[in-house]
Amino acid sequence: MTTPILHEVTKVSATQDVDVYIVNVDLTDMNGERYVCDYCSRPDDSFGLNPIIRAWLTDNPDFPIDPYVPPAEPTAEELRAMMPPISPRQLRLALVRNGHSLASVDAAISALPDGQEKEESQIAWEYGTSFERLSPTLQAVAGALQMAPESVDVMWSQALAI
């Protein structure tokens, strides 16, 4: 193993943590491999290249540090896409507990226009082993039951607790 080498710093960005930076560096690591990467530099890290980066930061106080920009809040659809799947049992119990009979779900699927979507919805409803929050079957059934997406979100959270 060799001592890591800092060849160049091309960018420094602040993080949400005080005095912690993401530093874009050209380096040679302790295995002798040279590459460009983002390196997370923390003030209390004394391993590898970090002491060299911290010294570089001290020696270059005028180097621009990009301010931290928090990530955008996820949209409602992104949050829905992140919801864990639920089992058929959880879905059916949540529907019934929210005033939707299983017969109304069967009727909603039966009312879909004939074709592939209807057949796939029937198969998913009858034989599915799990349901995703944004699955086409769930979307079709929720629409037919006149459930707003926010209502389905609440029901989904209830189902996760079953």
C-alpha positions in Angstrom: 0.0 0.0 0.0 1.1 3.5 -0.8 0.3 6.9 0.5 -2.7 8.4 -1.3 -1.9 11.3 -3.6 -4.2 14.3 -4.2 -3.5 15.5 -7.8 -6.3 18.1 -8.2 -9.4 19.4 -6.6 -12.0 20.5 -9.2 -15.0 21.2 -7.0 -16.1 21.5 -3.4 -19.7 21.4 -2.3 -21.1 21.9 1.1 -23.5 19.3 2.6 -26.3 19.6 5.1 -23.7 18.8 7.8 -21.4 21.6 9.1 -17.8 21.3 7.8 -18.6 18.2 5.7 -17.9 18.5 2.0 -18.2 16.6 -1.2 -14.9 17.2 -3.0 -14.4 16.2 -6.6 -10.8 15.1 -6.8 -8.3 13.5 -9.1 -6.4 11.1 -6.8 -4.2 8.1 -6.6 -5.5 5.8 -3.9 -3.6 3.5 -1.4 -3.6 0.7 -4.0 -1.8 2.9 -6.6 -4.9 3.4 -8.8 -5.6 6.9 -10.2 -9.1 8.1 -10.9 -11.5 11.0 -10.5 -14.3 10.8 -8.0 -16.4 12.6 -5.4 -14.9 12.2 -2.0 -16.9 12.9 1.2 -14.6 14.8 3.6 -15.5 14.9 7.2 -13.5 16.9 9.9 -13.1 13.9 12.2 -11.9 11.4 9.5 -8.2 10.6 9.7 -8.1 7.8 7.2 -6.8 7.6 3.6 -6.9 10.8 1.6 -9.0 12.8 4.0 -6.2 14.4 6.0 -4.6 15.5 2.7 -8.0 16.9 1.5 -8.5 18.7 4.9 -5.0 20.2 4.6 -5.7 21.3 1.0 -9.0 23.0 2.2 -7.1 24.9 4.9 -4.3 25.9 2.4 -6.9 27.1 -0.2 -9.4 29.2 1.8 -10.4 31.2 -1.4 -11.4 28.1 -3.4 -15.2 28.5 -4.0 -17.4 26.1 -2.1 -20.8 25.5 -3.7 -23.6 26.0 -1.1 -25.7 23.1 0.0 -29.0 22.8 -1.9 -31.5 20.5 -0.3 -33.1 18.0 -2.6 -36.6 18.9 -3.8 -39.5 17.4 -1.9 -40.8 14.3 -3.7 -44.1 14.7 -5.5 -47.2 12.9 -4.5 -46.7 10.4 -7.3 -43.0 9.8 -6.3 -44.2 9.1 -2.8 -46.8 6.7 -4.1 -44.2 4.9 -6.1 -42.1 4.5 -3.0 -44.9 2.9 -1.0 -44.2 -0.8 -0.2 -46.4 -3.4 -1.8 -49.2 -5.0 0.1 -50.6 -8.5 0.1 -54.0 -9.4 -1.4 -55.3 -10.0 2.2 -54.1 -6.6 3.3 -55.7 -4.9 0.3 -59.0 -6.7 0.7 -59.3 -6.0 4.4 -58.4 -2.4 3.9 -61.1 -2.0 1.2 -63.7 -3.6 3.3 -62.7 -1.5 6.4 -63.1 1.6 4.2 -66.6 0.7 3.0 -65.8 -1.0 -0.3 -67.2 -4.5 -0.6 -65.4 -7.2 -2.5 -68.5 -7.4 -4.7 -68.0 -3.7 -5.6 -64.4 -4.4 -6.7 -65.6 -7.4 -8.8 -68.3 -5.2 -10.3 -65.7 -2.4 -11.0 -63.4 -4.9 -12.8 -66.4 -6.4 -14.7 -67.4 -2.9 -15.8 -64.0 -2.2 -17.5 -64.1 -2.2 -21.3 -63.5 -5.7 -22.8 -59.9 -6.2 -23.7 -56.4 -6.8 -22.3 -56.6 -4.3 -19.5 -59.8 -5.9 -18.2 -58.4 -9.4 -18.4 -55.1 -8.4 -16.8 -57.0 -6.7 -14.0 -59.1 -9.8 -13.4 -56.0 -12.0 -13.3 -54.2 -9.6 -10.9 -57.2 -9.3 -8.6 -57.8 -13.0 -8.5 -54.3 -14.4 -8.5 -51.9 -11.6 -7.6 -49.5 -12.3 -4.8 -48.9 -8.6 -4.0 -50.1 -5.2 -5.1 -48.1 -2.1 -5.9 -49.6 1.3 -5.1 -49.4 2.5 -8.7 -50.4 -0.8 -10.4 -52.7 -0.4 -13.3 -55.2 -2.8 -11.7 -55.3 -0.7 -8.5 -55.6 2.5 -10.5 -58.5 1.1 -12.5 -60.4 -0.2 -9.5 -59.8 3.0 -7.4 -61.1 5.0 -10.3 -64.2 2.8 -10.7 -64.8 3.1 -7.0 -64.5 6.9 -7.2 -61.6 6.9 -4.7 -59.4 9.9 -4.8 -55.6 9.2 -4.9 -55.3 10.7 -1.4 -58.0 8.3 -0.1 -56.1 5.4 -1.6 -52.9 6.6 0.1 -54.6 6.6 3.5 -56.1 3.2 2.8 -52.7 1.9 1.7 -51.2 3.1 5.0 -53.9 1.4 6.9 -53.3 -1.8 4.9 -49.6 -1.7 5.7 -50.5 -1.9 9.4 -52.7 -5.0 9.0 
